[in-house]
Amino acid sequence: MDNELLSTVYRPPSFLMKRIFSRENLWALLFCLILIALVIFTADSSPTWIYQGF
C-alpha cells in the first residue's frame, strides 16, 4: 500500500522543470531581464532636458 501511495504522489523532476519553465514563465523572465538591463544601462545617463531651465 505504501508503494502505491508513494507512486501516485511522487512526480518526476522533468514534470517540475516543465511546469517551472513553461512558455509563459520564460516570456515573463525574458521581459524582466530586459527591463533590468534597460535600467542598468540607462541609469548613468542624466536627463539633460530636466536641467535646461536652470
Beta strands, then each sheet from edge to edge (+ up, - down):
end
